[in-house]
Amino acid sequence: MSHQGPYFIPSGAPPGTPLLMEEDRPPEGVYYFRIYAVLMILMLLGAFGTGLYLMLGPAMRGMSGSSAAGEWVAGIFLAGLSFLIIIPHAVVLFAGKAKWAYTMGIVLIGLNMLWNTCCLPITIPLLIMWMKPETKRWYGVT
């Protein structure tokens, strides 16, 4: 990016794109949260696909009985739960600068710290960056 005074030109912007004020630019915490939300959505889509495989696998293999029913129940639980968790991540990803998006971001980071503890090395610094004053200011939270 080339910086000139209080304005900056977004890299890769087509000619004629209006210049943005430095204050209009999202802080680093917002960028990191967006990357994190995309990665969580991709991971949850994988879990959703695994749930579908567990649901449809016994029927495709011609299995029946209690083991097939167990796989079906586990598959529907995994697919349903992962789909329900995808929705708020996608909503926050596209929410823009809404005040409620900041609060929902804190809730999602906190819940992911609880249920997905392998991501603690990522979620702890992300939560610290998310709670910085510049991120709050960008979302209009005082």
Secondary structure, 3 states (H helix, E strand, C coil): CEEECCEEECCCCCCCCCCEEHHHCCCHHHHHHHHHHHHHHHHHHHHHHHHHHHHHHHHHHCCCCHHHHHHHHHHHHHHHHHHHHHHHHHHHHCCCCCHHHHHHHHHHHHHHHHHCHHHHHHHHHHHHHHCCHHHHHHHCCC
